[in-house]
Amino acid sequence: MTYTVVPMTYDHVPQAAELERLCFSDPWSERMLREHLDNQCAAAIAAVGEDGTLLGYAGLLVVLDEGYITNVAVRPAYRRQGIASDLLGVFERFARGHQLAFLTLEVRASNAAAIALYEIMGYARVGVRKNYYEHPREDAVIMTREFTDGTETAES
């Protein structure tokens, strides 16, 4: 499987909304995705197959020196093939290059596969948001990867 990671554009929004519906119980709408692309403090990247299919995407919101990963979604048929790792890698290089203090995200407590991936990528469990998710109601695990002066901390 060959794909390219590119900045997400409005052309990707319909497929991203479809991907949201496949991956999440409370998916972002096309309007929400367009608003994310319009936000000057946000970025989104897309993994696009040779045929133009959106295989995965990820969003990031930057506030001062903090990075908040908003979404990471990969088509179910293409999971466990490195797409999420590649998307996260782009954000990690961005974080180091722009001297962000950390990248952080929330993940469903039951999503063992995603938690394992984030841990492999150097994210640590730093807290829990009780009843964060709905449909079904569930806690979120807060996971963070810290950086110091644009480099990883000794723990990473």
C-alpha positions as a Markdown table, in Angstrom:
| # | Residue | x | y | z |
|---|---|---|---|---|
| 1 | Met | 0.0 | 0.0 | 0.0 |
| 2 | Thr | 1.4 | 3.4 | -1.0 |
| 3 | Tyr | 0.1 | 6.7 | 0.3 |
| 4 | Thr | 1.3 | 10.2 | 0.8 |
| 5 | Val | 0.9 | 12.5 | 3.8 |
| 6 | Val | -0.2 | 15.9 | 2.7 |
| 7 | Pro | -1.9 | 19.0 | 4.2 |
| 8 | Met | -5.6 | 18.3 | 4.4 |
| 9 | Thr | -7.7 | 20.5 | 2.1 |
| 10 | Tyr | -11.4 | 21.2 | 1.6 |
| 11 | Asp | -11.3 | 18.6 | -1.1 |
| 12 | His | -10.6 | 16.0 | 1.6 |
| 13 | Val | -13.5 | 17.1 | 3.8 |
| 14 | Pro | -16.3 | 14.7 | 2.4 |
| 15 | Gln | -14.0 | 11.7 | 2.8 |
| 16 | Ala | -12.8 | 12.9 | 6.3 |
| 17 | Ala | -16.5 | 13.2 | 7.4 |
| 18 | Glu | -17.1 | 9.7 | 6.1 |
| 19 | Leu | -14.0 | 8.5 | 8.0 |
| 20 | Glu | -15.3 | 10.2 | 11.2 |
| 21 | Arg | -18.6 | 8.3 | 10.9 |
| 22 | Leu | -16.7 | 5.0 | 10.5 |
| 23 | Cys | -14.3 | 5.6 | 13.4 |
| 24 | Phe | -16.2 | 7.6 | 16.1 |
| 25 | Ser | -19.6 | 7.4 | 17.8 |
| 26 | Asp | -19.8 | 11.3 | 17.9 |
| 27 | Pro | -18.3 | 12.2 | 14.5 |
| 28 | Trp | -17.3 | 15.6 | 13.4 |
| 29 | Ser | -19.5 | 16.9 | 10.6 |
| 30 | Glu | -18.3 | 18.4 | 7.3 |
| 31 | Arg | -19.0 | 21.8 | 8.7 |
| 32 | Met | -16.8 | 21.1 | 11.8 |
| 33 | Leu | -14.0 | 19.8 | 9.7 |
| 34 | Arg | -14.1 | 22.9 | 7.4 |
| 35 | Glu | -14.1 | 25.2 | 10.5 |
| 36 | His | -11.0 | 23.3 | 11.8 |
| 37 | Leu | -9.3 | 24.0 | 8.4 |
| 38 | Asp | -10.3 | 27.7 | 8.7 |
| 39 | Asn | -8.8 | 28.0 | 12.2 |
| 40 | Gln | -5.4 | 29.7 | 11.9 |
| 41 | Cys | -4.3 | 27.9 | 15.1 |
| 42 | Ala | -5.1 | 24.5 | 13.7 |
| 43 | Ala | -3.7 | 22.1 | 11.1 |
| 44 | Ala | -4.8 | 18.9 | 9.6 |
| 45 | Ile | -2.9 | 16.3 | 7.6 |
| 46 | Ala | -4.2 | 13.5 | 5.4 |
| 47 | Ala | -2.8 | 10.2 | 4.3 |
| 48 | Val | -4.0 | 9.8 | 0.7 |
| 49 | Gly | -3.7 | 6.6 | -1.3 |
| 50 | Glu | -2.6 | 6.5 | -4.9 |
| 51 | Asp | -6.2 | 6.4 | -6.0 |
| 52 | Gly | -7.1 | 9.5 | -4.0 |
| 53 | Thr | -8.8 | 7.7 | -1.2 |
| 54 | Leu | -8.4 | 9.3 | 2.2 |
| 55 | Leu | -6.9 | 6.5 | 4.3 |
| 56 | Gly | -6.5 | 8.5 | 7.5 |
| 57 | Tyr | -6.2 | 12.0 | 8.9 |
| 58 | Ala | -5.1 | 13.8 | 12.0 |
| 59 | Gly | -5.8 | 17.3 | 13.4 |
| 60 | Leu | -3.8 | 19.5 | 15.6 |
| 61 | Leu | -4.6 | 22.7 | 17.5 |
| 62 | Val | -1.7 | 24.9 | 18.7 |
| 63 | Val | -2.1 | 27.3 | 21.6 |
| 64 | Leu | 1.0 | 29.2 | 22.5 |
| 65 | Asp | 3.6 | 26.4 | 23.0 |
| 66 | Glu | 1.1 | 23.6 | 23.5 |
| 67 | Gly | -0.1 | 21.1 | 20.9 |
| 68 | Tyr | -3.5 | 19.4 | 21.2 |
| 69 | Ile | -4.2 | 16.5 | 18.9 |
| 70 | Thr | -7.9 | 16.8 | 18.1 |
| 71 | Asn | -8.4 | 13.6 | 16.1 |
| 72 | Val | -6.6 | 10.7 | 14.6 |
| 73 | Ala | -8.6 | 8.5 | 12.3 |
| 74 | Val | -7.6 | 5.6 | 10.0 |
| 75 | Arg | -9.9 | 3.6 | 7.8 |
| 76 | Pro | -10.5 | 0.2 | 9.6 |
| 77 | Ala | -9.2 | -1.8 | 6.6 |
| 78 | Tyr | -5.9 | 0.2 | 6.7 |
| 79 | Arg | -5.2 | 0.1 | 10.4 |
| 80 | Arg | -2.0 | -1.4 | 11.8 |
| 81 | Gln | -0.1 | -0.5 | 8.7 |
| 82 | Gly | 1.8 | 2.6 | 10.0 |
| 83 | Ile | -0.6 | 5.3 | 8.9 |
| 84 | Ala | -1.4 | 6.7 | 12.4 |
| 85 | Ser | 2.3 | 6.5 | 13.3 |
| 86 | Asp | 3.2 | 8.5 | 10.2 |
| 87 | Leu | 0.6 | 11.1 | 10.9 |
| 88 | Leu | 1.7 | 11.5 | 14.5 |
| 89 | Gly | 5.3 | 11.6 | 13.4 |
| 90 | Val | 4.5 | 14.7 | 11.3 |
| 91 | Phe | 3.0 | 16.4 | 14.3 |
| 92 | Glu | 6.0 | 15.4 | 16.5 |
| 93 | Arg | 8.5 | 16.9 | 14.0 |
| 94 | Phe | 6.4 | 20.0 | 13.9 |
| 95 | Ala | 6.4 | 20.2 | 17.8 |
| 96 | Arg | 10.1 | 19.9 | 18.0 |
| 97 | Gly | 10.7 | 22.4 | 15.1 |
| 98 | His | 8.3 | 24.9 | 16.7 |
| 99 | Gln | 9.6 | 24.3 | 20.3 |
| 100 | Leu | 6.2 | 23.1 | 21.6 |
| 101 | Ala | 6.3 | 22.0 | 25.3 |
| 102 | Phe | 4.1 | 19.0 | 24.6 |
| 103 | Leu | 1.6 | 17.2 | 22.4 |
| 104 | Thr | -1.5 | 15.9 | 24.2 |
| 105 | Leu | -4.7 | 14.0 | 23.3 |
| 106 | Glu | -7.6 | 12.2 | 24.8 |
| 107 | Val | -8.5 | 8.6 | 24.0 |
| 108 | Arg | -11.3 | 6.3 | 25.0 |
| 109 | Ala | -10.2 | 4.2 | 28.0 |
| 110 | Ser | -11.4 | 1.1 | 26.2 |
| 111 | Asn | -9.4 | 1.8 | 23.0 |
| 112 | Ala | -6.5 | -0.5 | 23.9 |
| 113 | Ala | -5.0 | -0.5 | 20.4 |
| 114 | Ala | -4.8 | 3.3 | 20.3 |
| 115 | Ile | -3.4 | 3.5 | 23.8 |
| 116 | Ala | -0.7 | 1.0 | 23.0 |
| 117 | Leu | 0.3 | 2.9 | 19.8 |
| 118 | Tyr | 0.5 | 6.2 | 21.7 |
| 119 | Glu | 2.6 | 4.6 | 24.4 |
| 120 | Ile | 5.0 | 3.1 | 21.8 |
| 121 | Met | 5.2 | 6.7 | 20.3 |
| 122 | Gly | 6.3 | 8.1 | 23.7 |
| 123 | Tyr | 3.1 | 9.3 | 25.1 |
| 124 | Ala | 2.5 | 8.8 | 28.8 |
| 125 | Arg | -0.8 | 8.5 | 30.7 |
| 126 | Val | -1.2 | 11.7 | 32.7 |
| 127 | Gly | -4.8 | 11.7 | 33.8 |
| 128 | Val | -8.4 | 10.8 | 33.2 |
| 129 | Arg | -11.4 | 12.8 | 32.2 |
| 130 | Lys | -14.4 | 11.1 | 33.8 |
| 131 | Asn | -17.4 | 10.5 | 31.5 |
| 132 | Tyr | -15.7 | 12.5 | 28.8 |
| 133 | Tyr | -17.3 | 10.5 | 25.9 |
| 134 | Glu | -20.9 | 9.8 | 25.2 |
| 135 | His | -22.5 | 7.1 | 23.0 |
| 136 | Pro | -21.4 | 5.2 | 25.1 |
| 137 | Arg | -20.5 | 7.2 | 28.1 |
| 138 | Glu | -16.9 | 6.5 | 28.9 |
| 139 | Asp | -13.8 | 8.0 | 30.5 |
| 140 | Ala | -11.0 | 9.5 | 28.4 |
| 141 | Val | -7.3 | 8.8 | 29.2 |
| 142 | Ile | -5.2 | 11.9 | 28.8 |
| 143 | Met | -1.9 | 11.1 | 27.1 |
| 144 | Thr | 0.9 | 13.5 | 26.7 |
| 145 | Arg | 4.3 | 13.6 | 25.0 |
| 146 | Glu | 6.5 | 16.3 | 26.5 |
| 147 | Phe | 9.3 | 18.1 | 24.8 |
| 148 | Thr | 12.0 | 20.4 | 26.2 |
| 149 | Asp | 13.4 | 23.2 | 24.1 |
| 150 | Gly | 12.1 | 21.5 | 21.0 |
| 151 | Thr | 13.6 | 18.1 | 21.9 |
| 152 | Glu | 12.1 | 15.1 | 23.7 |
| 153 | Thr | 12.4 | 14.8 | 27.4 |
| 154 | Ala | 14.8 | 12.1 | 28.9 |
| 155 | Glu | 11.7 | 10.0 | 29.7 |
| 156 | Ser | 10.6 | 9.7 | 26.0 |
